[in-house]
Amino acid sequence: MLRRKFIAAGVSAAAILAATTGAQAQDTIKIGLVQSMTGTLAAVGRQVVAGARLYIQENGDTVAGKKIQLIVKDDTTVPDVARRLAQELIVNEKVNVLGVGITPVALAIAPLATESKTPTVIMVSGTSIVVDRSPMFVRTSFTLGQQASVMGDWAAKNGIKKVASVLSDWAPGAEAGAVFNEFFTKAGGTITETLKVPLANPDFSPFLQRAADGKPDAMFVFVPAGQAGTFARQFIERGLTKSGVRLIGPGDVTDDDDLPGMGDAMLGVVTAGNYSATHDSPKNKAYVEAIKKANNGMRPNFISLGGYDGMHVIYEALKKTAGKTDGQAMVDAMKGLKWESPRGPISINPDTRDIVQNIYMRRVEKVGAELFNTEFATIEAVQDPRKR
């Protein structure tokens, strides 16, 4: 009899413990970030995670009565690693939401997100096709098409007649070049040459020289954030800043994270981007100071806002679903969201699940003792040109 009582008590205690554990699990919403924290694009992961953490710091770690737990995994800039980590997060960690980074990683994770119905926020990738690869994908970063289309129009209307394109050889580079070429040639410009540079350990010098040999008015350049500093140094070393060849491109070329170390030879370079650290709004000024304070003086770039605004979308979706994390319900709640970001007004297109935002024409200028992208024109509410 006594033994039976102890066994019964043990079973009851186990049941209570299991129920308590289950309740605690239900009261915690896990968000798994699969980002490139090491490898060739480590600077990208550093920025996006800084933005995500700042949002939680500013808005609290509880939403809709649920505790938010952020789990960061380093994909080492390798898609196969990212896929394995995402699977572990979904199966073992039971994450409710994913936040993913660069294009190859997003493409590798797409089938997992679809099969498990895990709502996934694209916080870095700028390739148009990515969001189409899973109905669970929603983007808060940008598309290169948004920037390249604006740049193509601007170049043709501002005295640039011949352009050579120098592009990193991966999907974002191909897309940036294709969209720029389309809009630039449609407006009357000519592409003299398109050169593709290896993504891993790039040496830009021979490609820059070859592009310059065609005597273009400008070079349209795409390199991913994190490689802009290397590109700028080699551009300057080849003497191209003094040759009269103008440097233009999407915002990555004069990335805010790299710009302070590029040197005065970059003064006057014009780019089209969705954000600048000098964007003139009270919200952005507060954002820049907060990022710097939390990250040893790091200047935020456009990548950081993919994480910051990505967390905003997740929080707002949870409010609309009253804390329920059903995948389709979460995605539906994200569609059509509109808000004021440090980068300006943005929204999620309810039909494409893609971001709509302002694109700014910027010129590198010296503000005090530092180089910054200074905005001089705004093209409002730009959608991805391939999804209009």
C-alpha positions in Angstrom: 0.0 0.0 0.0 2.8 2.4 1.0 4.7 1.6 -2.2 1.6 2.2 -4.3 1.1 5.6 -2.6 4.7 6.7 -3.4 4.3 5.5 -7.0 1.0 7.4 -7.3 2.6 10.5 -5.7 5.5 10.2 -8.2 3.1 9.9 -11.2 1.2 13.0 -9.9 4.3 15.0 -9.5 5.5 14.0 -13.0 2.2 15.0 -14.4 2.2 18.3 -12.7 5.8 18.9 -13.8 4.9 18.0 -17.4 1.9 20.3 -17.3 3.9 23.1 -15.8 6.6 22.7 -18.4 4.0 22.7 -21.2 2.4 25.8 -19.8 5.8 27.5 -19.6 6.5 26.5 -23.2 3.2 27.9 -24.4 4.0 31.1 -22.5 7.3 31.5 -24.3 7.6 32.4 -28.0 10.9 31.4 -29.5 12.3 33.4 -32.4 15.3 31.7 -34.1 17.7 33.9 -36.1 19.8 32.0 -38.6 22.5 34.6 -39.6 26.0 34.9 -40.9 28.0 35.7 -37.7 31.3 34.4 -39.1 32.6 33.8 -42.6 32.9 36.2 -45.6 29.7 38.1 -44.6 30.1 38.2 -40.9 29.5 42.0 -40.8 26.0 41.3 -42.2 25.0 39.1 -39.3 26.5 41.5 -36.7 24.3 44.3 -38.0 21.0 42.4 -38.3 21.3 40.8 -34.9 22.2 44.2 -33.3 19.0 45.7 -34.8 16.8 42.8 -33.6 18.2 42.9 -30.1 17.8 46.7 -29.9 14.1 46.3 -30.8 13.5 43.9 -28.0 15.5 46.2 -25.6 13.3 49.2 -26.6 9.9 47.4 -26.7 10.3 44.8 -23.9 10.6 41.0 -24.1 6.9 40.3 -23.6 4.2 40.7 -26.2 0.6 39.6 -26.1 1.2 38.2 -22.7 4.0 35.9 -24.0 7.7 35.9 -23.2 10.0 36.5 -26.2 13.1 34.3 -26.4 15.7 35.1 -29.1 17.9 32.3 -30.2 20.8 33.2 -32.6 22.5 30.6 -34.7 25.6 31.2 -36.8 25.3 29.7 -40.3 28.9 30.6 -41.1 27.8 32.0 -44.4 27.2 28.4 -45.6 23.7 27.4 -46.9 24.0 23.8 -45.9 24.9 24.8 -42.4 22.0 27.2 -42.3 19.6 24.5 -43.4 20.8 22.1 -40.7 20.5 24.8 -38.0 17.0 25.8 -39.2 15.9 22.2 -39.0 17.3 21.9 -35.4 15.6 25.0 -34.4 12.2 23.8 -35.8 12.4 20.2 -34.6 14.4 20.4 -31.4 14.1 24.0 -30.1 10.4 24.2 -31.3 10.9 27.8 -32.5 7.7 29.6 -33.4 9.3 32.1 -35.9 12.5 32.2 -38.0 14.5 35.2 -39.1 16.9 34.5 -41.9 19.7 36.3 -43.7 21.5 36.2 -47.0 19.9 34.9 -50.2 21.5 31.4 -50.4 20.5 30.8 -46.8 16.9 31.9 -47.4 16.7 29.7 -50.4 18.1 26.7 -48.5 15.6 27.2 -45.7 12.5 27.8 -47.8 11.4 24.1 -48.1 11.7 23.7 -44.3 9.6 26.8 -43.6 7.0 25.6 -46.0 6.7 22.1 -44.8 6.7 23.0 -41.1 4.5 26.1 -41.7 7.0 28.2 -39.7 6.5 32.0 -40.3 9.8 33.3 -41.5 11.0 36.9 -41.8 13.6 37.7 -44.5 15.8 40.2 -42.7 18.7 40.5 -45.2 18.2 39.0 -48.6 17.5 41.5 -51.4 16.9 39.0 -54.2 13.4 39.4 -55.7 12.6 35.7 -56.1 13.3 34.8 -52.5 9.8 35.6 -51.0 8.2 33.6 -53.8 10.0 30.4 -52.6 7.8 29.9 -49.6 4.3 31.1 -48.6 5.7 31.4 -45.1 8.2 34.2 -46.1 7.7 37.9 -45.4 10.5 40.4 -46.2 11.6 43.4 -44.1 14.9 44.1 -45.8 14.8 45.5 -49.4 15.1 44.3 -52.9 18.0 45.2 -55.2 15.5 45.8 -57.9 14.0 48.7 -55.9 17.4 50.4 -55.7 18.8 49.4 -59.2 15.6 50.6 -61.0 15.8 54.0 -59.3 19.6 54.2 -60.1 19.0 53.3 -63.7 16.5 56.1 -64.2 18.7 58.7 -62.3 21.9 57.8 -64.3 20.3 58.2 -67.7 18.7 61.5 -66.7 21.9 62.9 -65.3 24.4 62.9 -68.1 25.6 59.3 -67.9 25.4 57.7 -71.3 27.7 54.6 -71.1 28.0 52.3 -68.2 30.1 49.2 -67.4 28.7 46.9 -64.7 30.9 45.1 -62.2 28.8 42.6 -60.2 29.4 40.0 -57.5 28.7 36.6 -59.1 25.7 35.4 -57.2 21.9 35.9 -57.4 21.8 39.4 -55.8 24.5 40.7 -58.2 22.8 39.2 -61.2 19.5 40.8 -60.2 21.0 44.2 -59.5 22.7 44.3 -62.9 19.7 43.0 -64.8 17.3 45.6 -63.4 19.8 48.5 -63.7 20.4 47.5 -67.4 16.7 47.3 -68.1 15.9 50.8 -66.7 19.1 52.5 -67.9 18.8 51.3 -71.5 15.1 52.0 -71.6 15.9 55.6 -70.7 18.5 55.8 -73.5 21.7 54.6 -71.9 24.2 52.0 -73.2 25.9 49.1 -71.3 29.5 48.7 -72.5 30.2 45.5 -70.5 29.0 43.4 -67.6 31.7 41.7 -65.5 31.1 39.1 -62.8 33.4 39.0 -59.8 33.7 35.8 -57.6 31.9 36.2 -54.3 34.5 34.4 -52.2 37.8 36.2 -51.6 37.3 38.7 -54.4 40.1 40.6 -56.1 38.3 43.5 -57.9 41.4 45.1 -59.5 41.5 43.2 -62.8 37.7 43.6 -63.3 37.9 47.3 -62.6 40.7 47.8 -65.1 38.9 45.8 -67.7 35.7 47.9 -67.1 37.7 51.1 -67.3 39.3 50.1 -70.6 35.9 50.5 -72.3 36.0 54.2 -71.3 32.5 54.3 -69.8 31.0 57.4 -68.2 30.3 55.4 -65.0 30.6 52.0 -63.4 27.5 50.5 -61.9 28.8 48.3 -59.1 27.2 45.8 -56.8 29.2 44.1 -54.0 27.5 42.8 -50.8 27.7 44.8 -47.6 30.9 43.8 -45.9 33.0 43.8 -49.1 32.5 47.5 -49.9 35.6 48.6 -48.0 37.8 46.2 -50.1 36.2 47.3 -53.3 36.7 51.0 -52.5 40.3 50.5 -51.7 41.0 48.8 -55.0 38.9 51.3 -56.9 41.1 54.1 -55.5 44.4 52.1 -56.0 43.6 51.8 -59.7 43.3 55.6 -60.0 39.8 55.4 -61.2 38.6 58.2 -58.9 40.9 60.5 -60.8 40.1 59.2 -64.3 36.7 60.8 -64.6 34.8 57.4 -64.4 31.9 57.9 -62.0 31.0 55.2 -59.5 27.3 54.5 -59.0 25.3 51.6 -57.6 22.9 50.4 -54.9 23.4 51.3 -51.3 25.8 48.4 -50.6 28.6 50.2 -52.5 28.9 52.9 -49.8 27.6 50.8 -46.9 27.5 52.9 -43.7 29.4 50.1 -41.8 32.4 50.4 -44.2 32.2 54.1 -45.3 34.1 55.6 -42.4 37.3 53.8 -43.5 37.0 54.3 -47.2 38.8 57.6 -47.5 38.1 61.0 -49.0 38.5 59.6 -52.6 34.9 58.4 -52.2 33.5 61.9 -51.8 30.8 62.6 -54.4 29.9 58.9 -55.1 26.2 58.6 -55.8 24.1 55.6 -54.8 20.4 54.6 -54.4 19.6 53.1 -51.1 16.8 52.5 -48.6 18.6 54.0 -45.6 21.4 56.3 -44.5 22.6 56.8 -41.0 22.0 60.6 -41.6 18.4 60.1 -42.5 16.8 63.2 -41.1 14.1 62.1 -38.6 13.8 62.1 -34.8 13.2 58.3 -34.9 16.4 57.7 -36.9 18.6 60.0 -34.7 17.4 58.1 -31.7 18.1 54.8 -33.4 21.6 55.6 -34.5 22.5 56.7 -30.9 20.9 53.6 -29.4 22.8 51.2 -31.8 26.1 53.0 -31.1 25.6 52.8 -27.3 24.7 49.1 -27.4 27.4 48.1 -29.8 30.6 49.9 -28.9 30.1 52.8 -31.2 29.1 50.8 -34.3 27.3 52.9 -37.0 24.1 51.2 -38.1 23.5 50.4 -41.7 20.6 49.3 -43.8 21.1 45.7 -42.8 20.5 46.5 -39.2 17.0 47.7 -40.0 16.1 44.4 -41.6 16.5 42.9 -38.0 14.9 45.9 -36.2 11.9 46.1 -38.5 11.7 42.3 -38.7 11.1 42.2 -35.0 8.5 44.9 -35.3 6.6 42.8 -37.8 6.8 39.8 -35.5 5.6 41.8 -32.5 2.7 43.4 -34.4 1.6 40.0 -35.9 1.6 38.5 -32.4 -0.6 41.4 -31.1 -3.1 40.8 -34.0 -3.2 37.0 -33.3 -3.4 37.5 -29.5 -0.2 35.6 -29.1 -1.1 32.6 -31.2 1.7 31.4 -33.4 -0.1 29.4 -36.1 2.0 29.9 -39.2 -0.6 31.0 -41.7 -2.3 33.2 -39.1 1.0 34.9 -38.4 1.8 35.5 -42.1 -1.7 36.8 -42.7 -1.3 39.2 -39.8 2.0 40.5 -41.3 0.4 41.3 -44.6 -0.6 44.9 -45.1 1.3 46.2 -42.0 2.3 49.9 -42.2 4.6 51.7 -39.8 7.2 54.4 -39.4 10.8 53.0 -39.3 14.0 54.8 -38.7 14.4 54.5 -42.5 11.1 56.2 -43.2 7.5 54.9 -43.9 7.3 51.3 -44.9 4.7 48.6 -45.4 4.2 45.0 -46.4 2.5 44.4 -49.7 -0.4 42.1 -48.8 -0.3 40.4 -52.2 3.4 39.8 -52.5 4.5 39.7 -48.8 7.3 42.0 -49.9 8.5 45.4 -48.5 7.4 48.7 -49.9 9.6 51.6 -48.9 11.2 54.9 -50.0 14.4 54.8 -52.0 16.8 57.7 -51.5 19.4 59.1 -53.8 22.5 59.7 -51.7 25.9 61.4 -52.2 28.9 60.7 -50.1 29.8 63.9 -48.2 31.8 64.7 -45.2 29.8 65.5 -42.1 32.1 66.8 -39.5 35.2 64.6 -39.7 33.3 61.5 -41.1 32.0 60.3 -44.4 28.2 59.8 -44.7 25.6 59.1 -47.4 23.7 62.4 -47.6 20.2 62.0 -49.1 19.4 64.5 -51.8 16.2 63.1 -53.4 13.4 60.7 -52.3 11.4 58.3 -54.5 8.4 57.4 -52.3 6.8 54.0 -51.8 8.9 52.0 -54.2 7.8 48.4 -54.9 10.0 45.7 -56.4 9.8 46.4 -60.1 9.5 42.7 -60.9 6.3 42.4 -58.9 4.3 45.5 -60.0 
